[in-house]
Amino acid sequence: THCTRRVHGTQHPCHHNHRADRALSTIPSAKFHDSQGLDRYEQRITFPALTRLRRHTAPQTRRASQPPYQAMLRHRRIVFIGNPNVGKSSLFNAILGTKSRVMNAPGTTVLLEEGEYAHDGNTWDLIDTPGTYSLLPLSPDEKVAADTVMGLDGEKNPDLIVTVLDATNLSRSLYFLAMVLELGKPTVVALTMNDLARKQGAGIDPKELSHTLGGVPVIEVNGRSGEGKRELMDMVGTHFSGTPLPAGLTAVDPHDIDVPQWVEGNADARFDWAAHVLSQLNMQARDRVTVSDRIDRVLLNPFLGVIVFLGIMYAMFPPC
């Protein structure tokens, strides 16, 4: 089928795409006169009409549908735990900066700090728990910390635990670390206060400590300056698959045990394990008497301490 078009009153053949013609034939037109009085038709093409035209004239291509990977991926959950006053919260804030937020633990008035951390294209949920000396809670704060790290009482199971150890009080920190390691979760140790320990002549080599712990990764960090935080998070990213359990400790599932019985029943084994680690590190040889130790010996002496106390009271409240 041929078509013609009128140009200045003369018929000329045209070579329209017939599909396009049929599509455009459904589009309303408006008749008007040009300056020479000849009839002209203006095609009023609307956006929907252009869309229909494109569907008729352009080859149809289909883009491969992409699965919603972001919806399928779950954020890794990383819990920070440790004794009170070990620099845990300072380290947590140094890692997240202003991206952290404070919230109440479910059903309690205890505050938890959490935030999202981006690492090599992945997003992790970081949770900072209240300081605790044991996973057998004696206060609401300690219960929240214990439930969060063990995944009890409605809390999600952590994918990895960052246990913060105080290098200046390693014996107490090691006992707590033993309980955390027995949970069988991937664990990375953040060693704080090591700069103070070095000043006391009792600094700890993180690699030596890691070797003594049977391969549990240890990273030295400084919560005040943020030094070592990047290395810590890099270590976290490579140990989601698991970390070794040191010899002398027994892994448990907190969902299948009586927690008080587990904590109290294995206390002696944990103390023995901590003593063995300290002996391997030769900590006794590193101990030295500090100025603070000498002052404590005087003030805590049953006889001299009383005399010092009375002297201070007399100086502060002299008789009239």
Secondary structure, 3 states (H helix, E strand, C coil): CCEEEEECCEEEEECCCHHHHHHHHCCCEEEEECCCCCEEEEECCCHHHHHHHHHHHCCCCCCCCCCCHHHHCCCEEEEEEECCCCCHHHHHHHHHHHHCEEEECCCCCCEEEEEEEEECCEEEEEEECCCCCCCCCCCHHHHHHHHHHHCCCCCCCCCEEEEEEEHHHHHHHHHHHHHHHHCCCCEEEEEECHHHHHHCCCCCCHHHHHHHCCCCCEEECCCCCCCCHHHHHHHHHCCCCCCCCCCCCCCCCCCCCCHHHHHHHCHHHHHHHHHHHHHHCCHHHHCCCCHHHHHHHHHCCCCHHHHHHHHHHHHHCCCC
